[in-house]
Structures are given as C-alpha cells and as structure tokens.
Amino acid sequence: MTLTERMLSGLPGNPLMGLQRADELWLRYRTGSLPATQVIHQATTPLASIEWDVVICGGTLGVLVGAGLAQRGWRVALLERGVLQGREQEWNISRRELAALVDLGLLTETELDSAIASEYNPARIQFGDGDPLWVEDVLNVGIDPRELLEQLKAKFLQAGGKLFEHTAFDSAWVHPNGVLVKAGESLTTRLLIDAMGHFSPLVNQARGAAKPDAVCLVVGTCAQGFPQNDTGDLIASFTPLRHQCQYFWEAFPARDGRTTYMFSYMDADPRRLSLSEFFEEYWTLLPEYQGVTLADLQVKRALFGFFPCYKNSPLRYPWGRTLAVGDSSGSQSPLSFGGFGAMIRHLERLVTGIDEALGCDRLTASALGALQPYQPNLSVTWLFQKSMSVRVDQSLSDQHINTMLTAIFTAMAGLGEPTLKPFLQDVVQFQALSKTLAATSLKYPGLVTKIIPQVGIGALANWLGHYGSLAGYSALAPLVRALGPVFESLPPVQRYYSHRWQDRLFYGSGKDYDA
C-alpha cells in the first residue's frame, strides 16, 4: 500500500479514484493523446427566436459574471452540471482583491464578511537556506466557497437570472444571430460564455492537439494534528532539486485544520512524474516541512490537480458569439493557480465589457476578442516560470533555483511592499520589475550569467519583446485613462472599442493593482 492510499483511504468522495482519473488525464497531456473534440458547429441559417441574452456554462465561477450581468438587466441562464454549491476547501485571496465584489454591487461588506471562514497573518517566503521574508495581507483570507456561492446565487436569481442545475453542456451551433446550446434541453442565446475551466470541451476544440507550454502540478491536504501555527507560507522550498523538479510549498491555517500544498512548475514531457508519484513525494517530505509525523495527522480532504498553461493566451474563440472567461481563457500567468483569484481580478473588466458588447451588438469573434487582449504584464512571467523549472534532460546544481529565488526576492523586499506585493498577487508592473532587475544585477552580478544558459537565448529574446511592450503599455495607460471623458461622449460602438483599448493598456500594464 502506498502512502497516499494509506492516508486517503476512507475519505468521503473517494479521492483515490479522483486521483486516478486526474492521472489518466495528465498522462494524455504528456503523451499528446488527447482525443479530438468537436462540440461547436457553425450554422448558416438564422435562429427563429432567441430566449436568452447570455448562457453561461460552468456555474462555480460563472455565477460571478452571471450575477453581474443579470443585475444590469440582461436575460442570463447559468448551466451547472451538478449542484451549484462549491467545494469545502477554502479559496485563499486578500481582502483588497475581494473589494471587487462590493464595488460591483454583488455583495455588501456584511455579506462578504459572513463568507470569510479564516484569516491569518503573516505569511513566509523562503527558499533553501535563505533568510525568510514575512509579508502581511497577501492571500491570507480563506473564503468559504459554499457560503459565497449561496449568496451570489441568491443575488443572481433575485436579479432575474435562471439557474439550470444538473445540466451539463453538450454542444452548440453558432448561427448568424445567436447560438443554439444543447445541454439536455435546448437553449437559444445571443452569447455563449464558457466558464468551464482549463479542461472545457470548447478549450479542447480551440487548442486542438497543442501541448501545454508549461504545467503546474499541485497536491495537498487539509488536515488536523499539526503543531499550533497561526502563520502561513506563501511560497517556501527546503529541498534541492528532486526528480528534475523544484518543489515549492504553501501552508496556511484553515477552518478545519491546516492546509498544505506542494507544487512544481514543469513542461509536459512524457517522463515527468505522475500525480500519484508526486503525492508520494508530498507524504515523504511533509513531516520535515511541518515538524509532524504522518501518524499524528487526521486528513479531512485531499487536493490535487494540474494546471496547463499556453503562451497563446488569453484564448480567443474563432467562432463568434462565444467567449472564454476565467481559467477557460487562460487569463492568468503560468505562475498562478488561476481560479477564483484570477476571475476576481478581471471581473469588473469582464462584466462591464460584456455589458457593452451586448448593448451595441458587438458579438463577432474579432469584437469579443477585444475582451481577451494580449497582456504583456502576464507574458513577461513566462521567463520566470522557465527559470523556476528544469528540463528533464537539463543539468543544474541542486540549489540553483533556491539560490536564484532567494536573490530575487531579497532584492524585491529591499525595494519595499509596492514592488513585492503586486508580484505576489500575479501582477507585474514595469517600474517594479525594472527596479528588481537592476537591484538583483548589481547585488548578484553572477546570477544573470547562470540564468541565461538555463532559460536559453530564444526565451530571453522573446521576453525582451514582452518587456518592451510592458514599457509601452505602462507609458500609454495613464494618457489613455485621461481620455475617459472623451470616450464617454462617443457613439456606442466606438465607445465599446475605446473602452477595450483603455482596459487593454490598463490591465496589460498592471495598473489595475493601483486603482
């Protein structure tokens, strides 16, 4: 019996079977054997009638967009393949980011507070034998997904939205004037929104046989029996390279005990560890990480998965009248887990943009593509992902990644919270990045000469292009923001495209963090 079988057997929901299914999918990604998917079809004749303005597939995070659109008066149907209730495991985020829910009018401050299950400070950042850094108010709030979704569902229904539970998306036909959605029953809509996540059938069809450019493997648990510890780890590592992976850890107090994750960045090489093998590594190292024996732990639930990332992101669907949001769109950096936090960051932009697109009937593929623009502040993080991973056939010193990250984070911390905190929340800004690069190069001049061979000249050249774009976006964003009053006076169609240009520069430069 493996350690994973011993620790997880008997848990509700049969996580061992779920782990086996996830491993089978991970194997298909590694070997390039994903089956071809054909769920979106084109039709040339108009629909006779259209019942909905928006049909959203994927209720867990889709309800965020759905509630915002329903409150603005649109006819919204939300499809969820099971029951819209969320999981038991908390979603970690900061209070600052949660303000988007109040700003959009989706929740009151009191309602939001009632959905907070846990909160802690401070959080540690440490790599190898480097000195620890401590930060506060970053991913330190645990949201109860069930309570939050119950409140959002109520707001969605009160605003006139309709929820279809136990209704899984099957296929859709895109007509000139709308979309016919098959999901057990047929629904007609002006716009189909895909919030079904990384493994959405629409994503599979759009990406075809393309292998991910990067992957983040994650395993973990929520358990009781740990020594009392009211602090957390935002990112920590304490081992050298193992199995051509650098293992990173995250830990924080939770309502039901303590949550610990182990994750690693990698490519989709067929020789990579399976999730089951990765979980065995987790159990082997967890006692040293948390100062506990496995026999002391009472595991409440298991967490595991992998997040495929593509450089061709955010994803724009080619069919018209279809839009990917959240993880389906890939609108997060390859360093991020995506999910709730990534959706919250773009929520105001998406709700406002979709509202305007519906209002002026800009629902072609190119018009909707303006809602998922190129974002250089996310694209520059691909070099970071590459520097935090090692190829299967690559030779690096055991502590290379730990040493590099210690140097970079020490430089960022020395520049202060305005430099460090945005990066920790998946937002890269030109000024902060430039200061970090300068400080690191001056203090650790030998580091650059070691990173270049690791990542390769091609990746570095590609990064320089994104870095230049980030500089341009950062310079233009305030100027375009100042043109806001001019944009408001434009006719609806021109106003729509002007606002998307404004958003493109604003979010693409990371200026939304300062808003």
Residue pairs with C-beta under 8 A, 6 or more apart in sequence:
2 276
2 280
3 279
3 280
3 283
3 284
3 294
4 16
4 19
4 276
4 279
4 280
4 283
5 16
7 221
7 283
7 294
7 297
7 299
8 15
8 16
8 19
8 299
8 302
9 16
11 299
11 300
11 301
11 302
13 301
15 301
15 302
15 304
18 304
19 275
19 276
19 279
19 302
19 304
20 276
22 275
22 304
22 305
22 306
23 274
23 275
23 276
25 199
26 217
26 274
26 275
26 306
27 33
27 274
28 34
29 211
29 212
29 215
29 268
29 306
29 308
30 268
30 269
30 270
30 272
31 270
32 209
32 211
34 204
34 209
36 208
36 209
37 201
37 204
37 205
38 205
39 169
39 170
39 171
39 172
39 201
39 202
39 205
40 171
40 172
40 174
40 202
40 205
40 317
40 319
40 322
41 171
41 172
41 173
41 174
42 173
42 174
42 319
43 173
43 174
43 175
43 176
43 180
44 175
44 176
45 175
45 176
46 175
46 176
46 177
46 178
47 175
47 177
47 178
47 180
47 188
49 188
50 177
50 178
50 188
50 189
50 190
51 75
51 77
51 187
51 188
51 189
52 75
52 76
52 77
52 187
52 188
52 189
52 190
53 69
53 74
53 75
53 76
53 189
53 190
53 191
53 358
54 66
54 69
54 74
54 75
54 76
54 77
54 189
54 190
54 191
54 192
54 193
54 354
54 358
55 76
55 77
55 78
55 79
55 179
55 181
55 187
55 189
55 191
55 192
55 193
56 62
56 63
56 65
56 66
56 76
56 77
56 78
56 79
56 193
56 195
57 79
57 169
57 181
57 183
57 192
57 193
57 194
57 195
57 196
57 200
58 79
58 80
58 169
58 194
58 195
58 196
58 197
58 200
58 326
58 328
59 66
59 78
59 79
59 80
59 84
59 163
59 165
59 195
60 80
60 84
60 86
60 145
60 149
60 195
61 195
61 197
61 325
61 326
61 327
61 339
61 340
61 343
62 78
62 80
62 193
62 195
62 325
62 326
63 78
63 84
63 149
63 152
63 153
63 156
64 101
64 106
64 152
64 343
64 344
64 347
65 193
65 195
65 325
65 347
65 350
65 351
65 354
66 76
66 78
66 156
66 161
67 106
67 152
67 155
67 156
67 159
67 161
68 104
68 106
68 347
68 351
68 355
69 76
69 351
69 354
69 355
69 358
70 76
70 156
70 159
70 160
70 161
71 105
71 106
71 155
71 159
72 351
72 355
73 160
74 355
74 358
75 160
76 156
76 160
76 161
76 162
77 161
77 162
77 163
77 164
77 187
77 189
78 84
78 156
78 161
78 162
78 163
78 164
79 164
79 167
79 168
79 169
79 181
79 183
80 163
80 164
80 165
80 166
80 167
81 166
81 167
81 168
81 169
82 165
82 166
83 165
83 166
84 149
84 153
84 163
84 165
85 146
85 149
85 150
86 144
86 145
86 146
86 148
86 149
87 145
87 146
88 145
88 146
88 256
88 301
89 145
89 222
89 254
89 259
89 301
89 303
90 117
90 118
90 142
90 143
90 144
90 145
90 254
90 255
90 259
91 142
91 143
91 145
91 148
91 339
91 340
91 341
92 139
92 140
92 141
92 142
92 143
92 252
92 341
93 139
93 141
93 143
93 340
93 341
93 344
94 137
94 138
94 139
94 140
94 141
94 425
95 137
95 141
96 137
97 341
97 344
97 345
97 425
98 112
98 141
98 143
98 344
100 344
100 345
100 347
100 348
101 107
101 112
101 344
101 347
102 108
102 109
102 112
103 348
104 347
104 348
104 351
106 152
106 155
107 115
107 151
107 152
107 155
111 151
114 147
114 151
115 143
115 144
115 147
115 148
115 151
116 141
116 142
116 143
116 144
117 142
117 143
117 144
117 147
117 254
117 255
118 141
118 142
118 252
118 253
118 254
118 255
119 140
119 141
119 142
120 140
120 230
120 231
120 232
120 252
120 253
121 136
121 137
121 140
121 231
122 134
122 135
122 136
122 231
122 232
123 134
123 135
123 136
123 138
123 139
123 140
123 231
123 232
123 233
123 234
123 252
124 132
124 133
124 134
124 231
124 232
124 233
124 234
124 236
125 132
125 133
125 134
125 135
125 233
125 234
125 235
125 236
125 409
125 424
126 132
126 133
126 233
126 236
126 237
126 238
127 236
127 237
127 401
127 402
127 403
127 405
127 406
127 409
128 237
128 238
128 240
128 399
128 402
128 403
128 406
129 402
130 402
130 403
130 405
130 406
130 410
131 406
131 410
133 409
133 410
133 413
133 420
135 234
135 417
135 420
135 421
135 424
138 234
138 421
138 424
138 425
139 234
139 252
139 341
139 424
139 425
140 232
140 252
142 252
142 254
142 255
143 340
144 255
145 340
153 163
156 163
157 163
164 183
164 185
167 183
167 184
167 185
168 183
168 184
169 181
169 182
169 183
169 196
169 201
170 182
170 183
170 184
171 181
171 182
172 179
172 180
172 181
172 182
172 192
172 322
173 179
173 180
173 182
174 192
174 319
174 320
174 321
174 322
177 190
178 188
178 189
178 190
178 321
179 188
179 189
179 190
179 191
179 192
179 321
179 322
180 186
180 187
180 188
181 187
181 188
181 189
181 192
190 321
190 358
190 363
191 321
191 322
191 323
191 354
191 357
191 358
191 363
192 321
192 322
192 323
193 322
193 323
193 324
193 325
193 354
194 200
194 202
194 203
194 317
194 322
194 323
194 324
194 325
194 328
195 325
195 326
195 328
196 202
196 203
196 328
197 326
197 327
197 328
198 307
198 308
198 327
198 328
198 330
198 338
200 324
200 328
202 317
202 322
202 324
202 328
203 315
203 324
203 328
206 315
206 317
206 318
206 324
207 310
207 312
207 315
210 310
210 312
211 268
212 267
212 268
212 308
212 309
212 310
213 267
213 309
213 310
213 311
213 334
213 382
214 265
214 266
214 267
214 308
214 309
214 334
214 382
214 385
214 386
214 389
215 265
215 266
215 267
215 268
215 272
215 306
215 307
215 308
215 309
216 263
216 264
216 265
216 266
216 306
216 307
216 309
216 334
216 335
216 337
217 263
217 264
217 266
217 272
217 273
217 275
217 278
217 306
218 261
218 262
218 263
218 303
218 304
218 305
218 306
218 307
218 337
219 261
219 262
219 263
219 275
219 278
219 279
219 282
219 302
219 303
219 304
220 250
220 259
220 260
220 261
220 262
220 282
220 302
220 303
220 304
221 259
221 260
221 297
221 299
221 300
221 301
221 302
221 303
222 254
222 256
222 257
222 258
222 259
222 299
222 300
222 301
222 303
223 257
223 258
223 260
223 297
223 298
223 299
223 300
224 256
224 257
224 258
224 297
224 298
224 300
225 257
225 292
225 296
225 297
225 298
226 257
226 258
226 290
226 292
226 296
226 297
227 290
227 291
227 292
229 253
229 258
230 253
232 250
232 251
232 252
232 253
233 249
233 250
233 251
233 252
234 250
234 424
235 248
235 249
235 250
236 248
236 249
236 250
236 251
236 289
237 246
237 247
237 248
237 249
237 401
237 402
237 405
238 249
238 288
238 289
239 247
239 285
240 398
240 399
240 402
241 390
241 396
241 398
241 400
241 401
242 281
243 273
243 277
243 281
244 266
244 390
244 391
244 392
244 394
245 264
245 266
245 273
245 389
245 390
246 264
246 265
246 388
246 389
246 390
246 401
246 402
247 262
247 263
247 264
247 281
247 285
248 262
248 263
248 264
248 388
249 260
249 261
249 262
249 263
249 289
250 259
250 260
250 261
250 263
251 258
251 259
251 260
251 261
251 289
251 290
252 258
252 259
253 259
256 300
256 301
257 298
257 300
258 290
259 303
260 286
260 289
260 290
261 303
262 278
262 281
262 282
262 285
262 286
263 337
264 278
264 389
265 334
265 335
265 385
265 388
265 389
266 272
266 389
267 389
267 391
267 392
268 308
269 391
269 392
271 392
272 392
273 281
275 304
275 305
275 306
279 304
283 294
286 292
286 294
287 293
287 294
307 327
307 337
307 338
309 330
309 334
309 385
310 330
311 379
311 382
313 329
313 330
313 331
313 378
314 324
314 329
314 330
314 331
314 372
314 373
314 374
314 375
315 324
315 328
315 329
315 330
315 372
316 324
316 365
316 368
316 369
316 372
317 323
317 324
317 365
317 368
318 365
319 365
320 363
320 364
320 365
320 368
321 363
321 364
321 368
322 365
322 368
323 354
323 368
323 371
323 372
324 330
324 372
325 331
325 343
325 346
325 350
326 338
326 339
326 342
326 343
327 338
327 339
327 342
329 372
331 342
331 346
331 372
331 375
331 378
332 338
332 342
332 378
332 426
333 378
333 381
333 382
333 385
333 426
333 428
334 381
334 382
334 385
335 381
335 384
335 385
335 388
335 426
336 342
336 426
341 425
341 426
342 426
345 426
345 427
345 512
346 507
349 371
349 503
349 507
349 512
350 371
352 499
353 370
353 371
353 496
353 499
353 500
353 503
354 371
356 362
356 492
356 495
356 496
356 499
357 363
357 367
357 368
357 371
357 496
359 492
359 496
360 492
360 493
360 495
360 496
362 368
362 370
362 493
362 496
362 497
367 496
370 496
370 497
370 500
370 501
370 504
371 500
373 500
373 503
373 504
373 507
373 508
374 469
374 504
374 508
375 504
375 507
375 508
376 466
376 467
376 469
376 470
376 473
376 508
376 509
377 427
377 428
377 429
377 430
377 470
377 473
377 507
377 508
377 509
377 510
378 426
378 428
378 508
379 466
379 469
380 428
380 433
380 463
380 466
380 467
380 470
381 426
381 428
382 459
382 462
382 463
382 466
383 455
383 459
383 460
383 462
383 463
386 454
386 455
386 456
386 459
387 401
387 404
387 451
387 454
387 455
388 401
388 405
390 396
390 401
390 454
394 454
396 454
400 450
400 454
403 447
404 447
404 450
404 451
407 440
407 443
407 444
407 447
408 436
408 440
409 420
410 443
411 436
411 439
411 440
411 443
411 444
412 419
412 420
412 423
412 432
412 436
412 439
413 420
414 439
415 432
415 435
415 436
415 439
418 432
419 432
419 435
419 436
422 428
422 429
422 432
422 510
422 513
423 432
425 513
427 510
427 512
427 513
428 470
428 510
429 474
429 509
429 510
429 511
429 513
430 470
430 471
430 473
430 474
430 509
430 510
431 474
433 467
433 470
440 447
440 448
441 447
441 448
452 460
469 508
470 508
470 509
473 504
473 505
473 508
473 509
474 509
474 510
474 511
476 505
477 505
477 506
477 508
477 509
477 511
478 511
480 501
480 502
480 505
480 506
481 502
481 506
481 511
483 498
483 502
484 502
487 495
487 498
487 499
487 502
488 495
490 498
505 511
506 512
506 515
